Amino acid sequence: MEQRITIRPDQRADFTNNADFCVGTGRLGLGLQAEYQEQLRAVQAQCHFRYIRGHGLFHDDMSIFERFPLPDGTWQEGYNFTYLDRLFDSWRAAGIRPFLELGFMPGPLAASEQTLFYWKAHTVPPKDEAAWVNLVKATLAHLKARYGEAEVSTWPCEVWNEPNLPGFWENADLEKYLRLYEITARAVKEVLPAMPVGGPAVCGGSVTEDWIEAFLVFCRDKALPLDFVSRHAYMAQTPERRGRYVYHTMCSPADTLAEMRRTREHIDRFPEFRGLPMHITEFNTSYNPRCPIHDTAENACHIAGLLACLGEVAASYSYWTFGDVFEETGVAPTPFHGGFGMMADQGIMKPTLHAFRFFTNLQGECVHRDEHLVVTRRGDGSWEGIAWNLQGKGRERLDLTLDLPLSGRWALTEEVVDEVHGNPLAAWHAMGEPASLTEEQLAFLRTAAQAHCRATALTDPKQVTLTLWPNGVTRFRLTPAPLTPDVGYDYGWYCAE
């Protein structure tokens, strides 16, 4: 397949690149592990995300909420911020800030026995609303005292996670969620009036728009604080389970964008909320942490397609998640297990990490954007861009020929990941899929995970062709490269006959 694009010197294209705004993480308690912190530092060195969001701020393993029996038979509430400080200090040291998700319920405050995941998250309303409000206010007051009001007021604050799903919120009870939002949003503003607060963090299903409608009506009629609307975006369709793993067909990036645009339009139908930021606080291909697509070059292509377009409708879109230190369905059994992360355990980069690196480091003014390609022109006159060839199980090559206003000698540099390059999953499969890696195997897989780099000298080019093999993602740069060799240096001498 071949596509030809002509780019004029004065050409411009709409493109809002928010790829670096936020990234997701496993439950917060995992952030105290050395492996987690190593992965986060490695990802940050590549992508420089500004915010990080995850579940379990108030889960029991963070030990924030405490309740002590008193001699008279009553209970005294207390708060312990040791682990919270340790985690947030490590995040700040990695150059990233919290995007707070207020949840889940501490065990002593849970209104029922319902839990979710391997780590037993309490996904139920509070049995004592006053105690919940006090917990939220005490936590935010502590953060304000530790990091400063001006700093903490820049951290977005989301109330709960996916309450439209019964596993994440008992019976998917809309009325009880609206009540939780009411008391929580007011508590946030009482402590930090400038902190952005929002919700409802809904995910998928036919009731998503119904929930957003009811949520916006409730906030309007109650005159509640609402600084942003949040939802999630997953591309997976009907699941098929095989052993530990789940497989799906995927909807296209264009279909996903269309769904997100409907939510954007829904928000804007309310005069009070027109233009309010929409945060996609989770997105990925599959919503299951045991879906092998997450480890593949195909996944990187799906994500490239989304990163190129989601800025049309959303203020941010947070990939779920940065790394594979993650335990919703239990401890990972193998280095590659379909985990959400863009980095596999033991510091092995997946192709999706490269896709994010390409977009978060993309600079310049956009001159062209389509379903395969984004091209920008930098202030120094050089050109760069990202191209992708989403093929699924297909095997069709894509040649993109760019007609550019170039003259003189130029250098085309490319970084490539596809089914052959930057694909440690393929190498691991060839090695027999060892569950425990030797030092030698690990070193090899880390090397196999590097993007393939190539450079081509172009003399007075009028056309530049990018060749993308199936499920390939390429970052390219075009820079002026007049030849300026040192006197007497001739790299071709040694091969002369």
NUZAVO-847698 format. One record per residue (C-alpha): residue number from 1; x, y, z. Coordinates in steps of 0.02 Angstrom, whole numbers, plus 50000, padded with zeros to 5 digits. Each point is the difference from the previous one (the first is absolute). Last residue first. Layout:
+-----+-------+-------+-------+
! num !     x !     y !     z !
+-----+-------+-------+-------+
! NUM !     X !     Y !     Z !
...
+-----+-------+-------+-------+
***
This chain:
+-----+-------+-------+-------+
! num !     x !     y !     z !
+-----+-------+-------+-------+
! 497 ! 52053 ! 49882 ! 49818 !
! 496 ! 49923 ! 50138 ! 50107 !
! 495 ! 49912 ! 49940 ! 50158 !
! 494 ! 50111 ! 50093 ! 50123 !
! 493 ! 49988 ! 50163 ! 49904 !
! 492 ! 49812 ! 50020 ! 50015 !
! 491 ! 50003 ! 50089 ! 50167 !
! 490 ! 50105 ! 50139 ! 49926 !
! 489 ! 50062 ! 50130 ! 50123 !
! 488 ! 50138 ! 50107 ! 49922 !
! 487 ! 49931 ! 50167 ! 50057 !
! 486 ! 49847 ! 49973 ! 50109 !
! 485 ! 49837 ! 49970 ! 49911 !
! 484 ! 49866 ! 50136 ! 49984 !
! 483 ! 49855 ! 49926 ! 49898 !
! 482 ! 49849 ! 50113 ! 50009 !
! 481 ! 49868 ! 49916 ! 50108 !
! 480 ! 49836 ! 50096 ! 50009 !
! 479 ! 49884 ! 49904 ! 50115 !
! 478 ! 49858 ! 49878 ! 49967 !
! 477 ! 49944 ! 49905 ! 50154 !
! 476 ! 49900 ! 49839 ! 50011 !
! 475 ! 49904 ! 49902 ! 50131 !
! 474 ! 49936 ! 49835 ! 49934 !
! 473 ! 49864 ! 49882 ! 50060 !
! 472 ! 49981 ! 49832 ! 49915 !
! 471 ! 49854 ! 49880 ! 50016 !
! 470 ! 50033 ! 49932 ! 49825 !
! 469 ! 50158 ! 50072 ! 49918 !
! 468 ! 50016 ! 50186 ! 49981 !
! 467 ! 50104 ! 50075 ! 49859 !
! 466 ! 50020 ! 50188 ! 50006 !
! 465 ! 50031 ! 50082 ! 49832 !
! 464 ! 50071 ! 50175 ! 49985 !
! 463 ! 49971 ! 50100 ! 49841 !
! 462 ! 50080 ! 50157 ! 49931 !
! 461 ! 50172 ! 49955 ! 50065 !
! 460 ! 50157 ! 50102 ! 49962 !
! 459 ! 50117 ! 49862 ! 50061 !
! 458 ! 49924 ! 49892 ! 50136 !
! 457 ! 50116 ! 49914 ! 50125 !
! 456 ! 49912 ! 49859 ! 50091 !
! 455 ! 50004 ! 49958 ! 50185 !
! 454 ! 49937 ! 49845 ! 50091 !
! 453 ! 49950 ! 49958 ! 50176 !
! 452 ! 49906 ! 49844 ! 50058 !
! 451 ! 49909 ! 50031 ! 50163 !
! 450 ! 50071 ! 49912 ! 50152 !
! 449 ! 49901 ! 49854 ! 50071 !
! 448 ! 50121 ! 49870 ! 49931 !
! 447 ! 50135 ! 50075 ! 50111 !
! 446 ! 49892 ! 49981 ! 50155 !
! 445 ! 49958 ! 49824 ! 49943 !
! 444 ! 50184 ! 49953 ! 49983 !
! 443 ! 50045 ! 50068 ! 50172 !
! 442 ! 49855 ! 49904 ! 50077 !
! 441 ! 50054 ! 49838 ! 49915 !
! 440 ! 50180 ! 50021 ! 50062 !
! 439 ! 49945 ! 50040 ! 50177 !
! 438 ! 49890 ! 49845 ! 49999 !
! 437 ! 49814 ! 50027 ! 49978 !
! 436 ! 49863 ! 49911 ! 50094 !
! 435 ! 49841 ! 49955 ! 49903 !
! 434 ! 50101 ! 49949 ! 49846 !
! 433 ! 49900 ! 50027 ! 49839 !
! 432 ! 50095 ! 49876 ! 49891 !
! 431 ! 50138 ! 50120 ! 49943 !
! 430 ! 49906 ! 50033 ! 49837 !
! 429 ! 49851 ! 50059 ! 50103 !
! 428 ! 50111 ! 50116 ! 50101 !
! 427 ! 50071 ! 50073 ! 49839 !
! 426 ! 49826 ! 50031 ! 49929 !
! 425 ! 49947 ! 50083 ! 50163 !
! 424 ! 50158 ! 50108 ! 49997 !
! 423 ! 49937 ! 50094 ! 49846 !
! 422 ! 50109 ! 50152 ! 49965 !
! 421 ! 50019 ! 49945 ! 49820 !
! 420 ! 49921 ! 49847 ! 49920 !
! 419 ! 49811 ! 50020 ! 50025 !
! 418 ! 50021 ! 50189 ! 50000 !
! 417 ! 50099 ! 50136 ! 50087 !
! 416 ! 50099 ! 50128 ! 49901 !
! 415 ! 50106 ! 50153 ! 50037 !
! 414 ! 50041 ! 50098 ! 49842 !
! 413 ! 50126 ! 50129 ! 49947 !
! 412 ! 49988 ! 50085 ! 49829 !
! 411 ! 50149 ! 50114 ! 49971 !
! 410 ! 49991 ! 50140 ! 49873 !
! 409 ! 50110 ! 50066 ! 49859 !
! 408 ! 49936 ! 50146 ! 49899 !
! 407 ! 49819 ! 50041 ! 49964 !
! 406 ! 49838 ! 49956 ! 50088 !
! 405 ! 49819 ! 50055 ! 49972 !
! 404 ! 49926 ! 49830 ! 50045 !
! 403 ! 49906 ! 49869 ! 49900 !
! 402 ! 49981 ! 49860 ! 50127 !
! 401 ! 49985 ! 49819 ! 49943 !
! 400 ! 49924 ! 49883 ! 50128 !
! 399 ! 50029 ! 49817 ! 49956 !
! 398 ! 49894 ! 49877 ! 50100 !
! 397 ! 50038 ! 49814 ! 50002 !
! 396 ! 49856 ! 49876 ! 50012 !
! 395 ! 50013 ! 49847 ! 50112 !
! 394 ! 49837 ! 49996 ! 50093 !
! 393 ! 49975 ! 49931 ! 50176 !
! 392 ! 49965 ! 50173 ! 50067 !
! 391 ! 50058 ! 50117 ! 49863 !
! 390 ! 50025 ! 50169 ! 50081 !
! 389 ! 50136 ! 50089 ! 49901 !
! 388 ! 50069 ! 50147 ! 50097 !
! 387 ! 50087 ! 50166 ! 49961 !
! 386 ! 50073 ! 50129 ! 50118 !
! 385 ! 50073 ! 50167 ! 49951 !
! 384 ! 50145 ! 50117 ! 49981 !
! 383 ! 50053 ! 50144 ! 49891 !
! 382 ! 50146 ! 50121 ! 50017 !
! 381 ! 49980 ! 50187 ! 49971 !
! 380 ! 50073 ! 50055 ! 50168 !
! 379 ! 49825 ! 50039 ! 50067 !
! 378 ! 49946 ! 49822 ! 49974 !
! 377 ! 49883 ! 49936 ! 49867 !
! 376 ! 49880 ! 49861 ! 50049 !
! 375 ! 49934 ! 49844 ! 49914 !
! 374 ! 49871 ! 49878 ! 50070 !
! 373 ! 49962 ! 49841 ! 49904 !
! 372 ! 49893 ! 49847 ! 49973 !
! 371 ! 49819 ! 50053 ! 50029 !
! 370 ! 50037 ! 50180 ! 49949 !
! 369 ! 50097 ! 50152 ! 50061 !
! 368 ! 50103 ! 50129 ! 49906 !
! 367 ! 50087 ! 50166 ! 50037 !
! 366 ! 50010 ! 49990 ! 50190 !
! 365 ! 50110 ! 50132 ! 50080 !
! 364 ! 50156 ! 49938 ! 50086 !
! 363 ! 50046 ! 49866 ! 50125 !
! 362 ! 49967 ! 49815 ! 50029 !
! 361 ! 50081 ! 49940 ! 50161 !
! 360 ! 49839 ! 49939 ! 50082 !
! 359 ! 49946 ! 49923 ! 49836 !
! 358 ! 50154 ! 49896 ! 49962 !
! 357 ! 50024 ! 49949 ! 50181 !
! 356 ! 49819 ! 49944 ! 50007 !
! 355 ! 50022 ! 49890 ! 49847 !
! 354 ! 50164 ! 49936 ! 50072 !
! 353 ! 49913 ! 49949 ! 50160 !
! 352 ! 49870 ! 49909 ! 49895 !
! 351 ! 50136 ! 49889 ! 49925 !
! 350 ! 50036 ! 49925 ! 50171 !
! 349 ! 50153 ! 50047 ! 50102 !
! 348 ! 50076 ! 49867 ! 50112 !
! 347 ! 50046 ! 50072 ! 50171 !
! 346 ! 49988 ! 49845 ! 50108 !
! 345 ! 49812 ! 49995 ! 49980 !
! 344 ! 49925 ! 50053 ! 49835 !
! 343 ! 49988 ! 50184 ! 49954 !
! 342 ! 49851 ! 50075 ! 49909 !
! 341 ! 49896 ! 49919 ! 50136 !
! 340 ! 49829 ! 49923 ! 49981 !
! 339 ! 50060 ! 49822 ! 50026 !
! 338 ! 49978 ! 49870 ! 49863 !
! 337 ! 50110 ! 49872 ! 50090 !
! 336 ! 50177 ! 50038 ! 49941 !
! 335 ! 50130 ! 49982 ! 50138 !
! 334 ! 49904 ! 49850 ! 50070 !
! 333 ! 49882 ! 49958 ! 50144 !
! 332 ! 49939 ! 50177 ! 50042 !
! 331 ! 49934 ! 50011 ! 50178 !
! 330 ! 49812 ! 49998 ! 50013 !
! 329 ! 49849 ! 50054 ! 49898 !
! 328 ! 50008 ! 50184 ! 50049 !
! 327 ! 50185 ! 49988 ! 50040 !
! 326 ! 50105 ! 50127 ! 49906 !
! 325 ! 50187 ! 50030 ! 49988 !
! 324 ! 49983 ! 49992 ! 49811 !
! 323 ! 50041 ! 50181 ! 49963 !
! 322 ! 49933 ! 50166 ! 49934 !
! 321 ! 49817 ! 49951 ! 50005 !
! 320 ! 49858 ! 50034 ! 49943 !
! 319 ! 50041 ! 50142 ! 49882 !
! 318 ! 49930 ! 50167 ! 50058 !
! 317 ! 49910 ! 50109 ! 49875 !
! 316 ! 49998 ! 50187 ! 50031 !
! 315 ! 49907 ! 50159 ! 49955 !
! 314 ! 49887 ! 49896 ! 49889 !
! 313 ! 49907 ! 50025 ! 49835 !
! 312 ! 50122 ! 50032 ! 49859 !
! 311 ! 50144 ! 49946 ! 50113 !
! 310 ! 49940 ! 49822 ! 49973 !
! 309 ! 50060 ! 49999 ! 49819 !
! 308 ! 50185 ! 49959 ! 49977 !
! 307 ! 50017 ! 49916 ! 50169 !
! 306 ! 49860 ! 49882 ! 49949 !
! 305 ! 50083 ! 49942 ! 49839 !
! 304 ! 50166 ! 49980 ! 50091 !
! 303 ! 49911 ! 49894 ! 50130 !
! 302 ! 49932 ! 49879 ! 49870 !
! 301 ! 50173 ! 49991 ! 49921 !
! 300 ! 50086 ! 49965 ! 50167 !
! 299 ! 49875 ! 49861 ! 50034 !
! 298 ! 50045 ! 49919 ! 49834 !
! 297 ! 50182 ! 50000 ! 50054 !
! 296 ! 49949 ! 49883 ! 50139 !
! 295 ! 50003 ! 49984 ! 50190 !
! 294 ! 49827 ! 50074 ! 50029 !
! 293 ! 49926 ! 49881 ! 49871 !
! 292 ! 50030 ! 49856 ! 50121 !
! 291 ! 49845 ! 50041 ! 50105 !
! 290 ! 50024 ! 49956 ! 50183 !
! 289 ! 49979 ! 50172 ! 50077 !
! 288 ! 49825 ! 50017 ! 49924 !
! 287 ! 49931 ! 50166 ! 49936 !
! 286 ! 50071 ! 49966 ! 49827 !
! 285 ! 50064 ! 50134 ! 49880 !
! 284 ! 50043 ! 50137 ! 50124 !
! 283 ! 49924 ! 50152 ! 50082 !
! 282 ! 49978 ! 50063 ! 50178 !
! 281 ! 49972 ! 50175 ! 50069 !
! 280 ! 49923 ! 50066 ! 49840 !
! 279 ! 49989 ! 50179 ! 50064 !
! 278 ! 49869 ! 50117 ! 49931 !
! 277 ! 50030 ! 50184 ! 50036 !
! 276 ! 49842 ! 50108 ! 50011 !
! 275 ! 49967 ! 50083 ! 49832 !
! 274 ! 49813 ! 50011 ! 50029 !
! 273 ! 49963 ! 49955 ! 50181 !
! 272 ! 49869 ! 50128 ! 50051 !
! 271 ! 49927 ! 50006 ! 49824 !
! 270 ! 49971 ! 49811 ! 50006 !
! 269 ! 50005 ! 49933 ! 49822 !
! 268 ! 50189 ! 50013 ! 50012 !
! 267 ! 50011 ! 49850 ! 50114 !
! 266 ! 49904 ! 49891 ! 49877 !
! 265 ! 50107 ! 50061 ! 49856 !
! 264 ! 50158 ! 49945 ! 50091 !
! 263 ! 49918 ! 49832 ! 50041 !
! 262 ! 49955 ! 49974 ! 49818 !
! 261 ! 50177 ! 50049 ! 49952 !
! 260 ! 50067 ! 49861 ! 50111 !
! 259 ! 49897 ! 49871 ! 49906 !
! 258 ! 50056 ! 50071 ! 49832 !
! 257 ! 50181 ! 49995 ! 50057 !
! 256 ! 49983 ! 49816 ! 50043 !
! 255 ! 49925 ! 49965 ! 49829 !
! 254 ! 50143 ! 50091 ! 49914 !
! 253 ! 50130 ! 49908 ! 50106 !
! 252 ! 49921 ! 49838 ! 49937 !
! 251 ! 49900 ! 49875 ! 50101 !
! 250 ! 50098 ! 49852 ! 50063 !
! 249 ! 49962 ! 49813 ! 49995 !
! 248 ! 50033 ! 49924 ! 50166 !
! 247 ! 50106 ! 49872 ! 50093 !
! 246 ! 50006 ! 49957 ! 50185 !
! 245 ! 50132 ! 49895 ! 50088 !
! 244 ! 50022 ! 49885 ! 50148 !
! 243 ! 49928 ! 49851 ! 49907 !
! 242 ! 49917 ! 50060 ! 49841 !
! 241 ! 49865 ! 50133 ! 50020 !
! 240 ! 49915 ! 50088 ! 49854 !
! 239 ! 49948 ! 50180 ! 50028 !
! 238 ! 49875 ! 50098 ! 49892 !
! 237 ! 50076 ! 50169 ! 49953 !
! 236 ! 50159 ! 50083 ! 50059 !
! 235 ! 50037 ! 50181 ! 49956 !
! 234 ! 49999 ! 50069 ! 50178 !
! 233 ! 49960 ! 50180 ! 50043 !
! 232 ! 49968 ! 50067 ! 50175 !
! 231 ! 49901 ! 50149 ! 50065 !
! 230 ! 50029 ! 50165 ! 50087 !
! 229 ! 49910 ! 50167 ! 50008 !
! 228 ! 50094 ! 50152 ! 50064 !
! 227 ! 49986 ! 50145 ! 50121 !
! 226 ! 49838 ! 49953 ! 50087 !
! 225 ! 49954 ! 50076 ! 50169 !
! 224 ! 49816 ! 49969 ! 50036 !
! 223 ! 49858 ! 50120 ! 49958 !
! 222 ! 49877 ! 49865 ! 50053 !
! 221 ! 49900 ! 50013 ! 49838 !
! 220 ! 50156 ! 50013 ! 49892 !
! 219 ! 50096 ! 49861 ! 50087 !
! 218 ! 49848 ! 49885 ! 49993 !
! 217 ! 49965 ! 50039 ! 49817 !
! 216 ! 50183 ! 49968 ! 49958 !
! 215 ! 50002 ! 49833 ! 50091 !
! 214 ! 49834 ! 49943 ! 49925 !
! 213 ! 50063 ! 50037 ! 49824 !
! 212 ! 50169 ! 49919 ! 50032 !
! 211 ! 49915 ! 49845 ! 50068 !
! 210 ! 49881 ! 49988 ! 49853 !
! 209 ! 50147 ! 50025 ! 49881 !
! 208 ! 50092 ! 49852 ! 50077 !
! 207 ! 49846 ! 49888 ! 50011 !
! 206 ! 50035 ! 49904 ! 49839 !
! 205 ! 50163 ! 49932 ! 50067 !
! 204 ! 50169 ! 50081 ! 50017 !
! 203 ! 50083 ! 50077 ! 50152 !
! 202 ! 49945 ! 50140 ! 50115 !
! 201 ! 50122 ! 50115 ! 50090 !
! 200 ! 49858 ! 50107 ! 50074 !
! 199 ! 50089 ! 50116 ! 50032 !
! 198 ! 50073 ! 50167 ! 50051 !
! 197 ! 50104 ! 50108 ! 50115 !
! 196 ! 50129 ! 50132 ! 49954 !
! 195 ! 50087 ! 50065 ! 50159 !
! 194 ! 49975 ! 50188 ! 50017 !
! 193 ! 49891 ! 49996 ! 50156 !
! 192 ! 50118 ! 49879 ! 50091 !
! 191 ! 49932 ! 49949 ! 50170 !
! 190 ! 49816 ! 50045 ! 49980 !
! 189 ! 50012 ! 49966 ! 49813 !
! 188 ! 50046 ! 49818 ! 50029 !
! 187 ! 49862 ! 49975 ! 50129 !
! 186 ! 49871 ! 50071 ! 49881 !
! 185 ! 50056 ! 49879 ! 49865 !
! 184 ! 49990 ! 49856 ! 50123 !
! 183 ! 49826 ! 50032 ! 50068 !
! 182 ! 49922 ! 50022 ! 49829 !
! 181 ! 50101 ! 49864 ! 49913 !
! 180 ! 49950 ! 49872 ! 50130 !
! 179 ! 49817 ! 50050 ! 49981 !
! 178 ! 50013 ! 49982 ! 49812 !
! 177 ! 50078 ! 49829 ! 50025 !
! 176 ! 49858 ! 49945 ! 50114 !
! 175 ! 49871 ! 50055 ! 49872 !
! 174 ! 50090 ! 49910 ! 49858 !
! 173 ! 50012 ! 49831 ! 50086 !
! 172 ! 50117 ! 49894 ! 49894 !
! 171 ! 49940 ! 49857 ! 50113 !
! 170 ! 50150 ! 50033 ! 50113 !
! 169 ! 50126 ! 50112 ! 49915 !
! 168 ! 50153 ! 49928 ! 49912 !
! 167 ! 49929 ! 49827 ! 49971 !
! 166 ! 49829 ! 50071 ! 49958 !
! 165 ! 50068 ! 50105 ! 49855 !
! 164 ! 49926 ! 50176 ! 49985 !
! 163 ! 50109 ! 50053 ! 50146 !
! 162 ! 50154 ! 49990 ! 49887 !
! 161 ! 50125 ! 50080 ! 50121 !
! 160 ! 49972 ! 50115 ! 50150 !
! 159 ! 49996 ! 50191 ! 50008 !
! 158 ! 50138 ! 50075 ! 49894 !
! 157 ! 50121 ! 50133 ! 50064 !
! 156 ! 50112 ! 50097 ! 49880 !
! 155 ! 50164 ! 50055 ! 50082 !
! 154 ! 50037 ! 50185 ! 49972 !
! 153 ! 49929 ! 50047 ! 50171 !
! 152 ! 50133 ! 49889 ! 50077 !
! 151 ! 50139 ! 50117 ! 49942 !
! 150 ! 49921 ! 50166 ! 50052 !
! 149 ! 49943 ! 49928 ! 50166 !
! 148 ! 50173 ! 49940 ! 50050 !
! 147 ! 50080 ! 49828 ! 49994 !
! 146 ! 49988 ! 49939 ! 50181 !
! 145 ! 49864 ! 50113 ! 50070 !
! 144 ! 49891 ! 49985 ! 49845 !
! 143 ! 50026 ! 49812 ! 49996 !
! 142 ! 49947 ! 49986 ! 50182 !
! 141 ! 49847 ! 50108 ! 49971 !
! 140 ! 49955 ! 49890 ! 49851 !
! 139 ! 50010 ! 49843 ! 50104 !
! 138 ! 49904 ! 50075 ! 50147 !
! 137 ! 49862 ! 50063 ! 49885 !
! 136 ! 49977 ! 49834 ! 49913 !
! 135 ! 50002 ! 49903 ! 50164 !
! 134 ! 49879 ! 50123 ! 50082 !
! 133 ! 49880 ! 49980 ! 49854 !
! 132 ! 50009 ! 49811 ! 50016 !
! 131 ! 49971 ! 50007 ! 50188 !
! 130 ! 49850 ! 50114 ! 49976 !
! 129 ! 49927 ! 49883 ! 49870 !
! 128 ! 50005 ! 49850 ! 50116 !
! 127 ! 49960 ! 49834 ! 49915 !
! 126 ! 50104 ! 50059 ! 49854 !
! 125 ! 49950 ! 49942 ! 49826 !
! 124 ! 50071 ! 49839 ! 49927 !
! 123 ! 50149 ! 49942 ! 49898 !
! 122 ! 50110 ! 49933 ! 50140 !
! 121 ! 50156 ! 49945 ! 49904 !
! 120 ! 50046 ! 49821 ! 50039 !
! 119 ! 50179 ! 49987 ! 49932 !
! 118 ! 49960 ! 49861 ! 49876 !
! 117 ! 49864 ! 50108 ! 49930 !
! 116 ! 49834 ! 50065 ! 50066 !
! 115 ! 49917 ! 50007 ! 50170 !
! 114 ! 49820 ! 49998 ! 50062 !
! 113 ! 49985 ! 49977 ! 50189 !
! 112 ! 49880 ! 50145 ! 50028 !
! 111 ! 49995 ! 50183 ! 50056 !
! 110 ! 50189 ! 50014 ! 49999 !
! 109 ! 50069 ! 50123 ! 50129 !
! 108 ! 50111 ! 49878 ! 50097 !
! 107 ! 50063 ! 49926 ! 49835 !
! 106 ! 50055 ! 50167 ! 49927 !
! 105 ! 49896 ! 50041 ! 49845 !
! 104 ! 50087 ! 50017 ! 49831 !
! 103 ! 50020 ! 50139 ! 49955 !
! 102 ! 50033 ! 50184 ! 49964 !
! 101 ! 50097 ! 49999 ! 49836 !
! 100 ! 50134 ! 50133 ! 50009 !
!  99 ! 50099 ! 50049 ! 49845 !
!  98 ! 50164 ! 49999 ! 50095 !
!  97 ! 50156 ! 50089 ! 49937 !
!  96 ! 50150 ! 49937 ! 49901 !
!  95 ! 50184 ! 50047 ! 49994 !
!  94 ! 50069 ! 49835 ! 50065 !
!  93 ! 50044 ! 50083 ! 50166 !
!  92 ! 49820 ! 50059 ! 50006 !
!  91 ! 49940 ! 49822 ! 49983 !
!  90 ! 50118 ! 49940 ! 50135 !
!  89 ! 49940 ! 50136 ! 50119 !
!  88 ! 49821 ! 49951 ! 49960 !
!  87 ! 50032 ! 49819 ! 50048 !
!  86 ! 50094 ! 50032 ! 50162 !
!  85 ! 49877 ! 50133 ! 50053 !
!  84 ! 49852 ! 49885 ! 49969 !
!  83 ! 50088 ! 49858 ! 50091 !
!  82 ! 50025 ! 50102 ! 50158 !
!  81 ! 49832 ! 50091 ! 49992 !
!  80 ! 49913 ! 49920 ! 50150 !
!  79 ! 49829 ! 50064 ! 50046 !
!  78 ! 49894 ! 49978 ! 50156 !
!  77 ! 49822 ! 49960 ! 50050 !
!  76 ! 49953 ! 49962 ! 50181 !
!  75 ! 49870 ! 49868 ! 50033 !
!  74 ! 49872 ! 49981 ! 50139 !
!  73 ! 49992 ! 49861 ! 50129 !
!  72 ! 50039 ! 50109 ! 50151 !
!  71 ! 50178 ! 49935 ! 50006 !
!  70 ! 50037 ! 50062 ! 49823 !
!  69 ! 50020 ! 49894 ! 49843 !
!  68 ! 50116 ! 50071 ! 49865 !
!  67 ! 49958 ! 50037 ! 49817 !
!  66 ! 50132 ! 50033 ! 49868 !
!  65 ! 49988 ! 50072 ! 49825 !
!  64 ! 50162 ! 50031 ! 49904 !
!  63 ! 50066 ! 49821 ! 50010 !
!  62 ! 50052 ! 49996 ! 49815 !
!  61 ! 49967 ! 49811 ! 50001 !
!  60 ! 49823 ! 50034 ! 50060 !
!  59 ! 49947 ! 50086 ! 49839 !
!  58 ! 49976 ! 50188 ! 50015 !
!  57 ! 50106 ! 50049 ! 49850 !
!  56 ! 49954 ! 49835 ! 49917 !
!  55 ! 49995 ! 50034 ! 49815 !
!  54 ! 50121 ! 50091 ! 49886 !
!  53 ! 50039 ! 50165 ! 49914 !
!  52 ! 50167 ! 50079 ! 49950 !
!  51 ! 50032 ! 50177 ! 49941 !
!  50 ! 50131 ! 50093 ! 49896 !
!  49 ! 50068 ! 49859 ! 49893 !
!  48 ! 50182 ! 50021 ! 49947 !
!  47 ! 50002 ! 49868 ! 49862 !
!  46 ! 50167 ! 49909 ! 49992 !
!  45 ! 50082 ! 50042 ! 50167 !
!  44 ! 49827 ! 49989 ! 50077 !
!  43 ! 49982 ! 49821 ! 49941 !
!  42 ! 50166 ! 49950 ! 50080 !
!  41 ! 49960 ! 50092 ! 50163 !
!  40 ! 49830 ! 49915 ! 50007 !
!  39 ! 50075 ! 49828 ! 49967 !
!  38 ! 50129 ! 50021 ! 50138 !
!  37 ! 49866 ! 50059 ! 50122 !
!  36 ! 49890 ! 49850 ! 49964 !
!  35 ! 50145 ! 49877 ! 50018 !
!  34 ! 50048 ! 50078 ! 50168 !
!  33 ! 49826 ! 49976 ! 50072 !
!  32 ! 49916 ! 50145 ! 50092 !
!  31 ! 49896 ! 50044 ! 49848 !
!  30 ! 49906 ! 49836 ! 50019 !
!  29 ! 49893 ! 50084 ! 50134 !
!  28 ! 49936 ! 50122 ! 49869 !
!  27 ! 49907 ! 49871 ! 49900 !
!  26 ! 50070 ! 49977 ! 49827 !
!  25 ! 50044 ! 50156 ! 49903 !
!  24 ! 49927 ! 50111 ! 49865 !
!  23 ! 50081 ! 50137 ! 49898 !
!  22 ! 49964 ! 50186 ! 49987 !
!  21 ! 50036 ! 50156 ! 49896 !
!  20 ! 50136 ! 49933 ! 49884 !
!  19 ! 49891 ! 49949 ! 49852 !
!  18 ! 49909 ! 50167 ! 49997 !
!  17 ! 50039 ! 50037 ! 49817 !
!  16 ! 49869 ! 50111 ! 49919 !
!  15 ! 50007 ! 49987 ! 49811 !
!  14 ! 49913 ! 50108 ! 49871 !
!  13 ! 50096 ! 50011 ! 49837 !
!  12 ! 50102 ! 50138 ! 49916 !
!  11 ! 50074 ! 50021 ! 49825 !
!  10 ! 50105 ! 50154 ! 49957 !
!   9 ! 50151 ! 49905 ! 49930 !
!   8 ! 49888 ! 49876 ! 49909 !
!   7 ! 49991 ! 49816 ! 50045 !
!   6 ! 49949 ! 49875 ! 49866 !
!   5 ! 49954 ! 49828 ! 50064 !
!   4 ! 50010 ! 49837 ! 49903 !
!   3 ! 49932 ! 49837 ! 50069 !
!   2 ! 50054 ! 49828 ! 49945 !
!   1 ! 49935 ! 49827 ! 50044 !
+-----+-------+-------+-------+
***
